[in-house]
Amino acid sequence: MSLQELKEQAFKLSVSDRLALVSAIIDSLQNTLSSQPNRKALIQQMRGLLKTDQPSPTDAEVAEMLQERRVEKYVQ
């Protein structure tokens, strides 16, 4: 059923049925919105997982790691 058809059907309902429909729609939206995780909290948790006591690798170290990986992947 398309949105337009749904709207047409809604206008055919009695006032009390339309109010019940609106209430059901609001409940469904609240349940959906409340079940979505708090993105900011999740991002902070992920950042915490990435933290280390070691300094970030230099460009030269990253290039060396990539070269080692290529050798492992293609030479053997």
Protein Blocks (a to p, Z undefined) as FASTA:
>chain_A
ZZklmmmmmmmpcfklmmmmmmmmmmmmmmmmmmpccfklmmmmmmmmmpcfbdcddfkl
mmmmmmmmmmmmmmZZ
